[in-house]
Amino acid sequence: MDSLKQAVKTGAEATLRAFREAHPQEVLAGYAFCTDDDLGTLSAMFATKEFLDRSNEHMPFVPVDWPLSDATDSLDDANSLLMQASLDQPNGYEAHVRTSFACLVEVLQELKEAGTFDGGVVLQVTSTDPGPLLRELADEAIFLLNNKATQDAWRRTMNWKPA
């Protein structure tokens, strides 16, 4: 899992550099890892403050609808490792999904703690078409990755109720 974590972290840092180079006048307001329910793929999505200011109240929490995605090969190593792990699944499907998802969340937590993201940037890990397990994990990630104001806005906007 250490090699996956390092590949994800290195890839995420590169995606952020590419975003900032391509959009130097825009303010990053959202960053998300999007995956599939098997956790065999990974992409990065971005939302700018300018975009969110023009959008509805749900948009900060729907990264699959954000207009900017990483167009580099920065996450290729992470994708290869995730794909191999999703095929191997030595401890079973759910263990693979939970362990790999936790790795993605940990990377964003570490980047946030290192000051890579401003406190108000909405951070998410989600599936592009989540089933029950990925919805549960994505909901938990909101609380692990974001400040109280973002958590409260997410609860209100997404009409979230604890299970």
N, C-alpha and C positions, 0 to 999 in steps of 0.2 A: 504493500500500500504506500510505502514511502516513495517509490518511483512514480506512482500515479500522482501523489500529492505534489511532488516537485514539478512534474510535467504540467499539471494544472496551474500551479502558481506561476511558473515561468511563462506559460501561455497567456495567463490572465494579465500579467504585467505587460507583455508585448501587445495584447489587444488594447490595453489602456493607452500605451504610448502611441499606437497607430491612430486611435480615436482622437487623441489630443493634437496630433500632427494634422489630421484631416479636418478637424473642427476647432481651430484655436480660439475662435471668438465665442464659442458656445460653452455653457456651463453644464457639466455632467450632473444629472439629477437621478438617474437610475442605471444600475448595472445588474445584469442577470445572467446566470448560467441556465441555459435551456438544454434539456436532454429528452430522451424518450423513456418510456416506462421500463425498459429493460436496462437502462443506464449503459447503453452501448455507444452513444454519441454525445457530443458536447459542442455547444456553440455559445457565443457571447452576444448579448443584446445590450443596446444603450438607449437611454432616454435623456434628452436635454431638457433643461429648465424651460427653454423657449418652446419646445414641443409640448411639454406638459401644461404650460400656461395657456395653450390654445386648445387643450383637450378636455374631455369630461372627467369627472371625479374618479372614475374607475381606472383610467389609463395608467396611473403610476403602478398599478398592481396587475397589469396584464402585459407582461413583457413580450409575449408572442405577437402583440400588435404594435410594438415600438418600431419606428421606421428605420432604425440604424442597427445593423448587425456587423459583426467582425467579418471582413472580407480578406483577411490574411490567412496564412497557414499556421498561425501561432498556436493553435490548439490541436494540430495534427498528431503530435506525440501523445497527448492526453487521449485523443480519440482512439488511437491505436491500442493503447493500454486498456481503455474502457471496453472496446470491442472484444479484445481477447478475453478479458475478465468476464464479460457477459456470455461468451461462448463456453468458457471453462466451468464457471460456477462450482468450484470444488465443495463449497458448503451449502449449495442450494441457491435457488433464485432469490428468495427474500433476503438471505444473508448478503448476497452480492449487492442487491439494490440498496439495502440499508447502509452497508459499509461504504459503498462508492458514493452515495448521496452525502453521508456524513463527511467524507473527504472533501467534497465540493464546498460544503458549508464551512468546514474548518479553514479552507484556503481563504474564503471571503472574510472570515473572522480575523485571520492573521493579517490580511491586507488592510482591513479596517483599523486594527490595533496599531499597525505600523504607520497609520496616517495617510494611506494611499487614497482613501475616500473621505470626503468631508462628512461630518456627522449627519447631514440631512439627505445624503444620497440613499435612495431606496435600493436595498440589496435583496436579491432573490435567487433561489434555486428552484426550478420548476420543470415540469414536463410540458412538452408541446401539446399533448393531449392526455392529461393525467387520468389514470384510473384511481381507485380508492386509496391504494398504498401511497402513490406519489402525491395525491392531494393531501393526505395526512402529513407526509414528510415536508411538503412545501409550506403547509400552514405552520408547522413547528419552526421551520427555518425563518419565517417572518419574525418570530419572537426572538430567535437567537441572533439575528443579524442587524436588527434595526432598533432605533431609539424609541422611547415610549410614545412620542408624538406620532411617529410613523405607524407604530403598532395600533394605536388608538384609531388613526385614520383608516387603517386597513380593516379593523374590526367593524367600524361604522359603515364604510363604503361597501365592503364585501358581505355585510350582514352575517358576520361570523359568530357562531355560537360554539362553545366547547362541547366536545362529544360526551 
